[in-house]
Amino acid sequence: MRIETLSHALVRWTSDGWRTVNDAEVKNSGLGVFYNDLPTENLAENDEIVFTFYWTDEEKWENKDFYVKIND
């Protein structure tokens, strides 16, 4: 699952209700968009990824969780 942002960020995400936490830094595409591909290949249908952002330039958290349900 690709996450895209317009500025540099850290994506903090989980697929198990925050029991485990993963951090993924977005990469600069060179086209004005930053991205990171979260590994979803081992997730089952109806699993859910929850993520939030830490905006590194502003040094602040988004303070909102985003939810994506995995579908086949």
mmCIF file as Biopython writes it, N, C-alpha, C and O atoms, coordinates in Angstrom:
data_model
#
loop_
_atom_site.group_PDB
_atom_site.id
_atom_site.type_symbol
_atom_site.label_atom_id
_atom_site.label_alt_id
_atom_site.label_comp_id
_atom_site.label_asym_id
_atom_site.label_entity_id
_atom_site.label_seq_id
_atom_site.pdbx_PDB_ins_code
_atom_site.Cartn_x
_atom_site.Cartn_y
_atom_site.Cartn_z
_atom_site.occupancy
_atom_site.B_iso_or_equiv
_atom_site.auth_seq_id
_atom_site.auth_asym_id
_atom_site.pdbx_PDB_model_num
ATOM 1   N N  . MET A ? 1  ? 0.844   -1.156  0.000  1.0 0.0 1  A 1 
ATOM 2   C CA . MET A ? 1  ? 0.000   0.000   0.000  1.0 0.0 1  A 1 
ATOM 3   C C  . MET A ? 1  ? 0.900   1.233   0.000  1.0 0.0 1  A 1 
ATOM 4   O O  . MET A ? 1  ? 1.754   1.390   0.873  1.0 0.0 1  A 1 
ATOM 5   N N  . ARG A ? 2  ? 0.705   2.083   -0.963 1.0 0.0 2  A 1 
ATOM 6   C CA . ARG A ? 2  ? 1.540   3.278   -1.080 1.0 0.0 2  A 1 
ATOM 7   C C  . ARG A ? 2  ? 0.913   4.450   -0.327 1.0 0.0 2  A 1 
ATOM 8   O O  . ARG A ? 2  ? -0.265  4.767   -0.489 1.0 0.0 2  A 1 
ATOM 9   N N  . ILE A ? 3  ? 1.745   5.079   0.501  1.0 0.0 3  A 1 
ATOM 10  C CA . ILE A ? 3  ? 1.378   6.305   1.205  1.0 0.0 3  A 1 
ATOM 11  C C  . ILE A ? 3  ? 2.119   7.441   0.515  1.0 0.0 3  A 1 
ATOM 12  O O  . ILE A ? 3  ? 3.333   7.367   0.327  1.0 0.0 3  A 1 
ATOM 13  N N  . GLU A ? 4  ? 1.398   8.490   0.137  1.0 0.0 4  A 1 
ATOM 14  C CA . GLU A ? 4  ? 2.016   9.650   -0.504 1.0 0.0 4  A 1 
ATOM 15  C C  . GLU A ? 4  ? 1.736   10.905  0.317  1.0 0.0 4  A 1 
ATOM 16  O O  . GLU A ? 4  ? 0.639   11.089  0.845  1.0 0.0 4  A 1 
ATOM 17  N N  . THR A ? 5  ? 2.749   11.762  0.412  1.0 0.0 5  A 1 
ATOM 18  C CA . THR A ? 5  ? 2.615   13.041  1.108  1.0 0.0 5  A 1 
ATOM 19  C C  . THR A ? 5  ? 3.240   14.136  0.247  1.0 0.0 5  A 1 
ATOM 20  O O  . THR A ? 5  ? 3.946   13.852  -0.720 1.0 0.0 5  A 1 
ATOM 21  N N  . LEU A ? 6  ? 2.976   15.372  0.605  1.0 0.0 6  A 1 
ATOM 22  C CA . LEU A ? 6  ? 3.550   16.503  -0.121 1.0 0.0 6  A 1 
ATOM 23  C C  . LEU A ? 6  ? 4.765   17.088  0.580  1.0 0.0 6  A 1 
ATOM 24  O O  . LEU A ? 6  ? 5.388   18.020  0.073  1.0 0.0 6  A 1 
ATOM 25  N N  . SER A ? 7  ? 5.109   16.540  1.754  1.0 0.0 7  A 1 
ATOM 26  C CA . SER A ? 7  ? 6.315   16.969  2.456  1.0 0.0 7  A 1 
ATOM 27  C C  . SER A ? 7  ? 6.900   15.775  3.202  1.0 0.0 7  A 1 
ATOM 28  O O  . SER A ? 7  ? 6.268   14.727  3.333  1.0 0.0 7  A 1 
ATOM 29  N N  . HIS A ? 8  ? 8.114   15.961  3.680  1.0 0.0 8  A 1 
ATOM 30  C CA . HIS A ? 8  ? 8.819   14.874  4.351  1.0 0.0 8  A 1 
ATOM 31  C C  . HIS A ? 8  ? 8.084   14.468  5.622  1.0 0.0 8  A 1 
ATOM 32  O O  . HIS A ? 8  ? 7.609   15.324  6.369  1.0 0.0 8  A 1 
ATOM 33  N N  . ALA A ? 9  ? 7.989   13.159  5.869  1.0 0.0 9  A 1 
ATOM 34  C CA . ALA A ? 9  ? 7.263   12.665  7.041  1.0 0.0 9  A 1 
ATOM 35  C C  . ALA A ? 9  ? 7.753   11.277  7.417  1.0 0.0 9  A 1 
ATOM 36  O O  . ALA A ? 9  ? 8.406   10.583  6.638  1.0 0.0 9  A 1 
ATOM 37  N N  . LEU A ? 10 ? 7.414   10.908  8.625  1.0 0.0 10 A 1 
ATOM 38  C CA . LEU A ? 10 ? 7.573   9.546   9.102  1.0 0.0 10 A 1 
ATOM 39  C C  . LEU A ? 10 ? 6.166   8.976   9.207  1.0 0.0 10 A 1 
ATOM 40  O O  . LEU A ? 10 ? 5.279   9.607   9.782  1.0 0.0 10 A 1 
ATOM 41  N N  . VAL A ? 11 ? 5.961   7.787   8.656  1.0 0.0 11 A 1 
ATOM 42  C CA . VAL A ? 11 ? 4.668   7.117   8.764  1.0 0.0 11 A 1 
ATOM 43  C C  . VAL A ? 11 ? 4.778   6.102   9.895  1.0 0.0 11 A 1 
ATOM 44  O O  . VAL A ? 11 ? 5.592   5.182   9.822  1.0 0.0 11 A 1 
ATOM 45  N N  . ARG A ? 12 ? 3.981   6.257   10.926 1.0 0.0 12 A 1 
ATOM 46  C CA . ARG A ? 12 ? 3.922   5.262   12.009 1.0 0.0 12 A 1 
ATOM 47  C C  . ARG A ? 12 ? 2.670   4.437   11.757 1.0 0.0 12 A 1 
ATOM 48  O O  . ARG A ? 12 ? 1.568   4.977   11.658 1.0 0.0 12 A 1 
ATOM 49  N N  . TRP A ? 13 ? 2.850   3.115   11.654 1.0 0.0 13 A 1 
ATOM 50  C CA . TRP A ? 13 ? 1.725   2.276   11.270 1.0 0.0 13 A 1 
ATOM 51  C C  . TRP A ? 13 ? 1.713   0.950   12.020 1.0 0.0 13 A 1 
ATOM 52  O O  . TRP A ? 13 ? 2.713   0.530   12.603 1.0 0.0 13 A 1 
ATOM 53  N N  . THR A ? 14 ? 0.552   0.306   11.986 1.0 0.0 14 A 1 
ATOM 54  C CA . THR A ? 14 ? 0.359   -0.991  12.618 1.0 0.0 14 A 1 
ATOM 55  C C  . THR A ? 14 ? -0.689  -1.776  11.839 1.0 0.0 14 A 1 
ATOM 56  O O  . THR A ? 14 ? -1.537  -1.197  11.161 1.0 0.0 14 A 1 
ATOM 57  N N  . SER A ? 15 ? -0.621  -3.074  11.943 1.0 0.0 15 A 1 
ATOM 58  C CA . SER A ? 15 ? -1.675  -3.922  11.373 1.0 0.0 15 A 1 
ATOM 59  C C  . SER A ? 15 ? -2.256  -4.837  12.445 1.0 0.0 15 A 1 
ATOM 60  O O  . SER A ? 15 ? -2.994  -5.771  12.132 1.0 0.0 15 A 1 
ATOM 61  N N  . ASP A ? 16 ? -1.923  -4.572  13.715 1.0 0.0 16 A 1 
ATOM 62  C CA . ASP A ? 16 ? -2.423  -5.423  14.808 1.0 0.0 16 A 1 
ATOM 63  C C  . ASP A ? 16 ? -2.937  -4.600  15.994 1.0 0.0 16 A 1 
ATOM 64  O O  . ASP A ? 16 ? -2.757  -4.982  17.150 1.0 0.0 16 A 1 
ATOM 65  N N  . GLY A ? 17 ? -3.566  -3.488  15.696 1.0 0.0 17 A 1 
ATOM 66  C CA . GLY A ? 17 ? -4.168  -2.684  16.758 1.0 0.0 17 A 1 
ATOM 67  C C  . GLY A ? 17 ? -3.168  -2.015  17.680 1.0 0.0 17 A 1 
ATOM 68  O O  . GLY A ? 17 ? -3.437  -1.853  18.870 1.0 0.0 17 A 1 
ATOM 69  N N  . TRP A ? 18 ? -2.018  -1.622  17.150 1.0 0.0 18 A 1 
ATOM 70  C CA . TRP A ? 18 ? -0.952  -0.926  17.871 1.0 0.0 18 A 1 
ATOM 71  C C  . TRP A ? 18 ? -0.198  -1.813  18.861 1.0 0.0 18 A 1 
ATOM 72  O O  . TRP A ? 18 ? 0.543   -1.300  19.700 1.0 0.0 18 A 1 
ATOM 73  N N  . ARG A ? 19 ? -0.375  -3.153  18.776 1.0 0.0 19 A 1 
ATOM 74  C CA . ARG A ? 19 ? 0.462   -4.035  19.605 1.0 0.0 19 A 1 
ATOM 75  C C  . ARG A ? 19 ? 1.908   -3.981  19.127 1.0 0.0 19 A 1 
ATOM 76  O O  . ARG A ? 19 ? 2.844   -4.041  19.925 1.0 0.0 19 A 1 
ATOM 77  N N  . THR A ? 20 ? 2.073   -3.866  17.817 1.0 0.0 20 A 1 
ATOM 78  C CA . THR A ? 20 ? 3.402   -3.630  17.234 1.0 0.0 20 A 1 
ATOM 79  C C  . THR A ? 20 ? 3.338   -2.340  16.444 1.0 0.0 20 A 1 
ATOM 80  O O  . THR A ? 20 ? 2.336   -2.036  15.798 1.0 0.0 20 A 1 
ATOM 81  N N  . VAL A ? 21 ? 4.415   -1.593  16.507 1.0 0.0 21 A 1 
ATOM 82  C CA . VAL A ? 21 ? 4.481   -0.297  15.827 1.0 0.0 21 A 1 
ATOM 83  C C  . VAL A ? 21 ? 5.631   -0.336  14.837 1.0 0.0 21 A 1 
ATOM 84  O O  . VAL A ? 21 ? 6.724   -0.810  15.148 1.0 0.0 21 A 1 
ATOM 85  N N  . ASN A ? 22 ? 5.370   0.165   13.647 1.0 0.0 22 A 1 
ATOM 86  C CA . ASN A ? 22 ? 6.383   0.237   12.597 1.0 0.0 22 A 1 
ATOM 87  C C  . ASN A ? 22 ? 6.536   1.688   12.169 1.0 0.0 22 A 1 
ATOM 88  O O  . ASN A ? 22 ? 5.550   2.416   12.057 1.0 0.0 22 A 1 
ATOM 89  N N  . ASP A ? 23 ? 7.769   2.106   11.933 1.0 0.0 23 A 1 
ATOM 90  C CA . ASP A ? 23 ? 8.041   3.448   11.429 1.0 0.0 23 A 1 
ATOM 91  C C  . ASP A ? 23 ? 8.645   3.337   10.039 1.0 0.0 23 A 1 
ATOM 92  O O  . ASP A ? 23 ? 9.553   2.538   9.807  1.0 0.0 23 A 1 
ATOM 93  N N  . ALA A ? 24 ? 8.138   4.138   9.124  1.0 0.0 24 A 1 
ATOM 94  C CA . ALA A ? 24 ? 8.623   4.134   7.751  1.0 0.0 24 A 1 
ATOM 95  C C  . ALA A ? 24 ? 8.797   5.580   7.295  1.0 0.0 24 A 1 
ATOM 96  O O  . ALA A ? 24 ? 7.848   6.363   7.305  1.0 0.0 24 A 1 
ATOM 97  N N  . GLU A ? 25 ? 10.005  5.919   6.900  1.0 0.0 25 A 1 
ATOM 98  C CA . GLU A ? 25 ? 10.275  7.268   6.410  1.0 0.0 25 A 1 
ATOM 99  C C  . GLU A ? 25 ? 9.876   7.347   4.941  1.0 0.0 25 A 1 
ATOM 100 O O  . GLU A ? 25 ? 10.187  6.449   4.159  1.0 0.0 25 A 1 
ATOM 101 N N  . VAL A ? 26 ? 9.185   8.428   4.567  1.0 0.0 26 A 1 
ATOM 102 C CA . VAL A ? 26 ? 8.830   8.595   3.162  1.0 0.0 26 A 1 
ATOM 103 C C  . VAL A ? 26 ? 10.072  8.985   2.366  1.0 0.0 26 A 1 
ATOM 104 O O  . VAL A ? 26 ? 11.005  9.592   2.891  1.0 0.0 26 A 1 
ATOM 105 N N  . LYS A ? 27 ? 10.054  8.618   1.085  1.0 0.0 27 A 1 
ATOM 106 C CA . LYS A ? 27 ? 11.177  8.906   0.188  1.0 0.0 27 A 1 
ATOM 107 C C  . LYS A ? 27 ? 10.763  9.997   -0.787 1.0 0.0 27 A 1 
ATOM 108 O O  . LYS A ? 27 ? 9.605   10.064  -1.199 1.0 0.0 27 A 1 
ATOM 109 N N  . ASN A ? 28 ? 11.703  10.841  -1.152 1.0 0.0 28 A 1 
ATOM 110 C CA . ASN A ? 28 ? 11.449  11.907  -2.115 1.0 0.0 28 A 1 
ATOM 111 C C  . ASN A ? 28 ? 11.445  11.306  -3.513 1.0 0.0 28 A 1 
ATOM 112 O O  . ASN A ? 28 ? 12.431  10.701  -3.934 1.0 0.0 28 A 1 
ATOM 113 N N  . SER A ? 29 ? 10.341  11.469  -4.233 1.0 0.0 29 A 1 
ATOM 114 C CA . SER A ? 29 ? 10.245  10.940  -5.595 1.0 0.0 29 A 1 
ATOM 115 C C  . SER A ? 29 ? 10.990  11.819  -6.595 1.0 0.0 29 A 1 
ATOM 116 O O  . SER A ? 29 ? 11.249  11.395  -7.722 1.0 0.0 29 A 1 
ATOM 117 N N  . GLY A ? 30 ? 11.337  13.047  -6.189 1.0 0.0 30 A 1 
ATOM 118 C CA . GLY A ? 30 ? 11.953  13.989  -7.107 1.0 0.0 30 A 1 
ATOM 119 C C  . GLY A ? 30 ? 10.933  14.733  -7.956 1.0 0.0 30 A 1 
ATOM 120 O O  . GLY A ? 30 ? 11.296  15.561  -8.791 1.0 0.0 30 A 1 
ATOM 121 N N  . LEU A ? 31 ? 9.648   14.433  -7.737 1.0 0.0 31 A 1 
ATOM 122 C CA . LEU A ? 31 ? 8.570   15.052  -8.508 1.0 0.0 31 A 1 
ATOM 123 C C  . LEU A ? 31 ? 7.623   15.859  -7.622 1.0 0.0 31 A 1 
ATOM 124 O O  . LEU A ? 31 ? 6.483   16.125  -8.003 1.0 0.0 31 A 1 
ATOM 125 N N  . GLY A ? 32 ? 8.101   16.247  -6.439 1.0 0.0 32 A 1 
ATOM 126 C CA . GLY A ? 32 ? 7.266   17.023  -5.531 1.0 0.0 32 A 1 
ATOM 127 C C  . GLY A ? 32 ? 6.360   16.186  -4.651 1.0 0.0 32 A 1 
ATOM 128 O O  . GLY A ? 32 ? 5.507   16.722  -3.943 1.0 0.0 32 A 1 
ATOM 129 N N  . VAL A ? 33 ? 6.539   14.873  -4.691 1.0 0.0 33 A 1 
ATOM 130 C CA . VAL A ? 33 ? 5.739   13.953  -3.882 1.0 0.0 33 A 1 
ATOM 131 C C  . VAL A ? 33 ? 6.687   13.032  -3.132 1.0 0.0 33 A 1 
ATOM 132 O O  . VAL A ? 33 ? 7.695   12.585  -3.678 1.0 0.0 33 A 1 
ATOM 133 N N  . PHE A ? 34 ? 6.357   12.755  -1.883 1.0 0.0 34 A 1 
ATOM 134 C CA . PHE A ? 34 ? 7.108   11.799  -1.075 1.0 0.0 34 A 1 
ATOM 135 C C  . PHE A ? 34 ? 6.247   10.552  -0.935 1.0 0.0 34 A 1 
ATOM 136 O O  . PHE A ? 34 ? 5.020   10.643  -0.963 1.0 0.0 34 A 1 
ATOM 137 N N  . TYR A ? 35 ? 6.875   9.383   -0.783 1.0 0.0 35 A 1 
ATOM 138 C CA . TYR A ? 35 ? 6.089   8.148   -0.733 1.0 0.0 35 A 1 
ATOM 139 C C  . TYR A ? 35 ? 6.793   7.076   0.088  1.0 0.0 35 A 1 
ATOM 140 O O  . TYR A ? 35 ? 7.999   7.138   0.328  1.0 0.0 35 A 1 
ATOM 141 N N  . ASN A ? 36 ? 6.007   6.097   0.509  1.0 0.0 36 A 1 
ATOM 142 C CA . ASN A ? 36 ? 6.526   4.867   1.094  1.0 0.0 36 A 1 
ATOM 143 C C  . ASN A ? 36 ? 5.524   3.769   0.799  1.0 0.0 36 A 1 
ATOM 144 O O  . ASN A ? 36 ? 4.314   3.972   0.901  1.0 0.0 36 A 1 
ATOM 145 N N  . ASP A ? 37 ? 6.039   2.601   0.433  1.0 0.0 37 A 1 
ATOM 146 C CA . ASP A ? 37 ? 5.195   1.440   0.170  1.0 0.0 37 A 1 
ATOM 147 C C  . ASP A ? 37 ? 5.193   0.545   1.403  1.0 0.0 37 A 1 
ATOM 148 O O  . ASP A ? 37 ? 6.198   -0.094  1.715  1.0 0.0 37 A 1 
ATOM 149 N N  . LEU A ? 38 ? 4.067   0.502   2.101  1.0 0.0 38 A 1 
ATOM 150 C CA . LEU A ? 38 ? 3.958   -0.341  3.283  1.0 0.0 38 A 1 
ATOM 151 C C  . LEU A ? 38 ? 3.745   -1.788  2.847  1.0 0.0 38 A 1 
ATOM 152 O O  . LEU A ? 38 ? 2.996   -2.046  1.904  1.0 0.0 38 A 1 
ATOM 153 N N  . PRO A ? 39 ? 4.395   -2.730  3.522  1.0 0.0 39 A 1 
ATOM 154 C CA . PRO A ? 39 ? 4.277   -4.140  3.124  1.0 0.0 39 A 1 
ATOM 155 C C  . PRO A ? 39 ? 2.929   -4.728  3.550  1.0 0.0 39 A 1 
ATOM 156 O O  . PRO A ? 39 ? 2.676   -4.927  4.738  1.0 0.0 39 A 1 
ATOM 157 N N  . THR A ? 40 ? 2.080   -4.998  2.579  1.0 0.0 40 A 1 
ATOM 158 C CA . THR A ? 40 ? 0.756   -5.557  2.878  1.0 0.0 40 A 1 
ATOM 159 C C  . THR A ? 40 ? 0.573   -6.955  2.307  1.0 0.0 40 A 1 
ATOM 160 O O  . THR A ? 40 ? -0.495  -7.546  2.460  1.0 0.0 40 A 1 
ATOM 161 N N  . GLU A ? 41 ? 1.587   -7.486  1.658  1.0 0.0 41 A 1 
ATOM 162 C CA . GLU A ? 41 ? 1.428   -8.766  0.968  1.0 0.0 41 A 1 
ATOM 163 C C  . GLU A ? 41 ? 1.095   -9.928  1.900  1.0 0.0 41 A 1 
ATOM 164 O O  . GLU A ? 41 ? 0.519   -10.919 1.450  1.0 0.0 41 A 1 
ATOM 165 N N  . ASN A ? 42 ? 1.438   -9.836  3.174  1.0 0.0 42 A 1 
ATOM 166 C CA . ASN A ? 42 ? 1.146   -10.925 4.113  1.0 0.0 42 A 1 
ATOM 167 C C  . ASN A ? 42 ? -0.127  -10.704 4.921  1.0 0.0 42 A 1 
ATOM 168 O O  . ASN A ? 42 ? -0.438  -11.489 5.816  1.0 0.0 42 A 1 
ATOM 169 N N  . LEU A ? 43 ? -0.858  -9.650  4.614  1.0 0.0 43 A 1 
ATOM 170 C CA . LEU A ? 43 ? -2.098  -9.381  5.330  1.0 0.0 43 A 1 
ATOM 171 C C  . LEU A ? 43 ? -3.264  -10.091 4.652  1.0 0.0 43 A 1 
ATOM 172 O O  . LEU A ? 43 ? -3.276  -10.275 3.435  1.0 0.0 43 A 1 
ATOM 173 N N  . ALA A ? 44 ? -4.235  -10.482 5.457  1.0 0.0 44 A 1 
ATOM 174 C CA . ALA A ? 44 ? -5.413  -11.180 4.941  1.0 0.0 44 A 1 
ATOM 175 C C  . ALA A ? 44 ? -6.512  -10.175 4.598  1.0 0.0 44 A 1 
ATOM 176 O O  . ALA A ? 44 ? -6.492  -9.028  5.045  1.0 0.0 44 A 1 
ATOM 177 N N  . GLU A ? 45 ? -7.467  -10.636 3.795  1.0 0.0 45 A 1 
ATOM 178 C CA . GLU A ? 45 ? -8.615  -9.801  3.483  1.0 0.0 45 A 1 
ATOM 179 C C  . GLU A ? 45 ? -9.312  -9.416  4.786  1.0 0.0 45 A 1 
ATOM 180 O O  . GLU A ? 45 ? -9.458  -10.239 5.690  1.0 0.0 45 A 1 
ATOM 181 N N  . ASN A ? 46 ? -9.731  -8.178  4.869  1.0 0.0 46 A 1 
ATOM 182 C CA . ASN A ? 46 ? -10.394 -7.573  6.032  1.0 0.0 46 A 1 
ATOM 183 C C  . ASN A ? 46 ? -9.446  -7.204  7.166  1.0 0.0 46 A 1 
ATOM 184 O O  . ASN A ? 46 ? -9.897  -6.655  8.171  1.0 0.0 46 A 1 
ATOM 185 N N  . ASP A ? 47 ? -8.139  -7.485  7.044  1.0 0.0 47 A 1 
ATOM 186 C CA . ASP A ? 47 ? -7.182  -6.922  7.996  1.0 0.0 47 A 1 
ATOM 187 C C  . ASP A ? 47 ? -7.189  -5.408  7.812  1.0 0.0 47 A 1 
ATOM 188 O O  . ASP A ? 47 ? -7.635  -4.896  6.785  1.0 0.0 47 A 1 
ATOM 189 N N  . GLU A ? 48 ? -6.697  -4.713  8.806  1.0 0.0 48 A 1 
ATOM 190 C CA . GLU A ? 48 ? -6.738  -3.257  8.759  1.0 0.0 48 A 1 
ATOM 191 C C  . GLU A ? 48 ? -5.368  -2.675  9.083  1.0 0.0 48 A 1 
ATOM 192 O O  . GLU A ? 48 ? -4.707  -3.097  10.033 1.0 0.0 48 A 1 
ATOM 193 N N  . ILE A ? 49 ? -4.959  -1.714  8.292  1.0 0.0 49 A 1 
ATOM 194 C CA . ILE A ? 49 ? -3.752  -0.944  8.587  1.0 0.0 49 A 1 
ATOM 195 C C  . ILE A ? 49 ? -4.207  0.388   9.175  1.0 0.0 49 A 1 
ATOM 196 O O  . ILE A ? 49 ? -5.106  1.046   8.652  1.0 0.0 49 A 1 
ATOM 197 N N  . VAL A ? 50 ? -3.566  0.763   10.268 1.0 0.0 50 A 1 
ATOM 198 C CA . VAL A ? 50 ? -3.821  2.059   10.896 1.0 0.0 50 A 1 
ATOM 199 C C  . VAL A ? 50 ? -2.501  2.818   10.861 1.0 0.0 50 A 1 
ATOM 200 O O  . VAL A ? 50 ? -1.455  2.262   11.196 1.0 0.0 50 A 1 
ATOM 201 N N  . PHE A ? 51 ? -2.546  4.087   10.458 1.0 0.0 51 A 1 
ATOM 202 C CA . PHE A ? 51 ? -1.307  4.859   10.393 1.0 0.0 51 A 1 
ATOM 203 C C  . PHE A ? 51 ? -1.555  6.312   10.751 1.0 0.0 51 A 1 
ATOM 204 O O  . PHE A ? 51 ? -2.680  6.811   10.716 1.0 0.0 51 A 1 
ATOM 205 N N  . THR A ? 52 ? -0.458  6.970   11.097 1.0 0.0 52 A 1 
ATOM 206 C CA . THR A ? 52 ? -0.470  8.399   11.349 1.0 0.0 52 A 1 
ATOM 207 C C  . THR A ? 52 ? 0.848   8.971   10.845 1.0 0.0 52 A 1 
ATOM 208 O O  . THR A ? 52 ? 1.729   8.223   10.421 1.0 0.0 52 A 1 
ATOM 209 N N  . PHE A ? 53 ? 0.986   10.280  10.888 1.0 0.0 53 A 1 
ATOM 210 C CA . PHE A ? 53 ? 2.182   10.927  10.365 1.0 0.0 53 A 1 
ATOM 211 C C  . PHE A ? 53 ? 2.895   11.730  11.440 1.0 0.0 53 A 1 
ATOM 212 O O  . PHE A ? 53 ? 2.266   12.330  12.311 1.0 0.0 53 A 1 
ATOM 213 N N  . TYR A ? 54 ? 4.212   11.729  11.361 1.0 0.0 54 A 1 
ATOM 214 C CA . TYR A ? 54 ? 5.034   12.689  12.091 1.0 0.0 54 A 1 
ATOM 215 C C  . TYR A ? 54 ? 5.681   13.563  11.028 1.0 0.0 54 A 1 
ATOM 216 O O  . TYR A ? 54 ? 6.479   13.083  10.223 1.0 0.0 54 A 1 
ATOM 217 N N  . TRP A ? 55 ? 5.338   14.841  11.028 1.0 0.0 55 A 1 
ATOM 218 C CA . TRP A ? 55 ? 5.854   15.782  10.034 1.0 0.0 55 A 1 
ATOM 219 C C  . TRP A ? 55 ? 7.219   16.267  10.504 1.0 0.0 55 A 1 
ATOM 220 O O  . TRP A ? 55 ? 7.317   17.072  11.430 1.0 0.0 55 A 1 
ATOM 221 N N  . THR A ? 56 ? 8.257   15.777  9.864  1.0 0.0 56 A 1 
ATOM 222 C CA . THR A ? 56 ? 9.616   16.001  10.355 1.0 0.0 56 A 1 
ATOM 223 C C  . THR A ? 56 ? 10.057  17.457  10.246 1.0 0.0 56 A 1 
ATOM 224 O O  . THR A ? 56 ? 10.778  17.938  11.120 1.0 0.0 56 A 1 
ATOM 225 N N  . ASP A ? 57 ? 9.653   18.163  9.212  1.0 0.0 57 A 1 
ATOM 226 C CA . ASP A ? 57 ? 10.050  19.569  9.080  1.0 0.0 57 A 1 
ATOM 227 C C  . ASP A ? 57 ? 9.426   20.428  10.182 1.0 0.0 57 A 1 
ATOM 228 O O  . ASP A ? 57 ? 10.074  21.329  10.714 1.0 0.0 57 A 1 
ATOM 229 N N  . GLU A ? 58 ? 8.182   20.148  10.518 1.0 0.0 58 A 1 
ATOM 230 C CA . GLU A ? 58 ? 7.478   20.908  11.559 1.0 0.0 58 A 1 
ATOM 231 C C  . GLU A ? 58 ? 7.686   20.324  12.951 1.0 0.0 58 A 1 
ATOM 232 O O  . GLU A ? 58 ? 7.360   20.961  13.953 1.0 0.0 58 A 1 
ATOM 233 N N  . GLU A ? 59 ? 8.230   19.105  13.011 1.0 0.0 59 A 1 
ATOM 234 C CA . GLU A ? 59 ? 8.436   18.383  14.270 1.0 0.0 59 A 1 
ATOM 235 C C  . GLU A ? 59 ? 7.139   18.256  15.056 1.0 0.0 59 A 1 
ATOM 236 O O  . GLU A ? 59 ? 7.078   18.580  16.242 1.0 0.0 59 A 1 
ATOM 237 N N  . LYS A ? 60 ? 6.084   17.769  14.358 1.0 0.0 60 A 1 
ATOM 238 C CA . LYS A ? 60 ? 4.809   17.580  15.047 1.0 0.0 60 A 1 
ATOM 239 C C  . LYS A ? 60 ? 4.062   16.376  14.481 1.0 0.0 60 A 1 
ATOM 240 O O  . LYS A ? 60 ? 4.199   16.023  13.309 1.0 0.0 60 A 1 
ATOM 241 N N  . TRP A ? 61 ? 3.263   15.757  15.358 1.0 0.0 61 A 1 
ATOM 242 C CA . TRP A ? 61 ? 2.429   14.622  14.984 1.0 0.0 61 A 1 
ATOM 243 C C  . TRP A ? 61 ? 1.127   15.107  14.361 1.0 0.0 61 A 1 
ATOM 244 O O  . TRP A ? 61 ? 0.652   16.201  14.662 1.0 0.0 61 A 1 
ATOM 245 N N  . GLU A ? 62 ? 0.561   14.290  13.499 1.0 0.0 62 A 1 
ATOM 246 C CA . GLU A ? 62 ? -0.731  14.586  12.879 1.0 0.0 62 A 1 
ATOM 247 C C  . GLU A ? 62 ? -1.860  14.565  13.915 1.0 0.0 62 A 1 
ATOM 248 O O  . GLU A ? 62 ? -2.842  15.294  13.778 1.0 0.0 62 A 1 
ATOM 249 N N  . ASN A ? 63 ? -1.722  13.730  14.951 1.0 0.0 63 A 1 
ATOM 250 C CA . ASN A ? 63 ? -2.745  13.582  16.002 1.0 0.0 63 A 1 
ATOM 251 C C  . ASN A ? 63 ? -4.073  13.074  15.461 1.0 0.0 63 A 1 
ATOM 252 O O  . ASN A ? 63 ? -5.140  13.422  15.965 1.0 0.0 63 A 1 
ATOM 253 N N  . LYS A ? 64 ? -3.989  12.248  14.430 1.0 0.0 64 A 1 
ATOM 254 C CA . LYS A ? 64 ? -5.166  11.599  13.861 1.0 0.0 64 A 1 
ATOM 255 C C  . LYS A ? 64 ? -4.711  10.274  13.276 1.0 0.0 64 A 1 
ATOM 256 O O  . LYS A ? 64 ? -3.657  10.195  12.644 1.0 0.0 64 A 1 
ATOM 257 N N  . ASP A ? 65 ? -5.506  9.233   13.487 1.0 0.0 65 A 1 
ATOM 258 C CA . ASP A ? 65 ? -5.223  7.937   12.882 1.0 0.0 65 A 1 
ATOM 259 C C  . ASP A ? 65 ? -6.048  7.779   11.615 1.0 0.0 65 A 1 
ATOM 260 O O  . ASP A ? 65 ? -7.191  8.231   11.538 1.0 0.0 65 A 1 
ATOM 261 N N  . PHE A ? 66 ? -5.451  7.130   10.628 1.0 0.0 66 A 1 
ATOM 262 C CA . PHE A ? 66 ? -6.115  6.835   9.362  1.0 0.0 66 A 1 
ATOM 263 C C  . PHE A ? 66 ? -6.227  5.320   9.242  1.0 0.0 66 A 1 
ATOM 264 O O  . PHE A ? 66 ? -5.290  4.598   9.584  1.0 0.0 66 A 1 
ATOM 265 N N  . TYR A ? 67 ? -7.359  4.841   8.762  1.0 0.0 67 A 1 
ATOM 266 C CA . TYR A ? 67 ? -7.654  3.410   8.710  1.0 0.0 67 A 1 
ATOM 267 C C  . TYR A ? 67 ? -7.881  2.978   7.270  1.0 0.0 67 A 1 
ATOM 268 O O  . TYR A ? 67 ? -8.597  3.637   6.517  1.0 0.0 67 A 1 
ATOM 269 N N  . VAL A ? 68 ? -7.251  1.845   6.891  1.0 0.0 68 A 1 
ATOM 270 C CA . VAL A ? 68 ? -7.457  1.273   5.565  1.0 0.0 68 A 1 
ATOM 271 C C  . VAL A ? 68 ? -7.688  -0.218  5.739  1.0 0.0 68 A 1 
ATOM 272 O O  . VAL A ? 68 ? -6.851  -0.926  6.300  1.0 0.0 68 A 1 
ATOM 273 N N  . LYS A ? 69 ? -8.836  -0.690  5.252  1.0 0.0 69 A 1 
ATOM 274 C CA . LYS A ? 69 ? -9.153  -2.113  5.307  1.0 0.0 69 A 1 
ATOM 275 C C  . LYS A ? 69 ? -8.621  -2.774  4.042  1.0 0.0 69 A 1 
ATOM 276 O O  . LYS A ? 69 ? -8.783  -2.252  2.939  1.0 0.0 69 A 1 
ATOM 277 N N  . ILE A ? 70 ? -7.981  -3.933  4.217  1.0 0.0 70 A 1 
ATOM 278 C CA . ILE A ? 70 ? -7.394  -4.662  3.093  1.0 0.0 70 A 1 
ATOM 279 C C  . ILE A ? 70 ? -8.481  -5.475  2.393  1.0 0.0 70 A 1 
ATOM 280 O O  . ILE A ? 70 ? -9.211  -6.234  3.031  1.0 0.0 70 A 1 
ATOM 281 N N  . ASN A ? 71 ? -8.579  -5.308  1.084  1.0 0.0 71 A 1 
ATOM 282 C CA . ASN A ? 71 ? -9.505  -6.084  0.257  1.0 0.0 71 A 1 
ATOM 283 C C  . ASN A ? 71 ? -8.719  -6.789  -0.818 1.0 0.0 71 A 1 
ATOM 284 O O  . ASN A ? 71 ? -7.687  -6.296  -1.272 1.0 0.0 71 A 1 
ATOM 285 N N  . ASP A ? 72 ? -9.202  -7.932  -1.220 1.0 0.0 72 A 1 
ATOM 286 C CA . ASP A ? 72 ? -8.551  -8.679  -2.299 1.0 0.0 72 A 1 
ATOM 287 C C  . ASP A ? 72 ? -8.817  -8.051  -3.638 1.0 0.0 72 A 1 
ATOM 288 O O  . ASP A ? 72 ? -8.345  -8.550  -4.660 1.0 0.0 72 A 1 
#
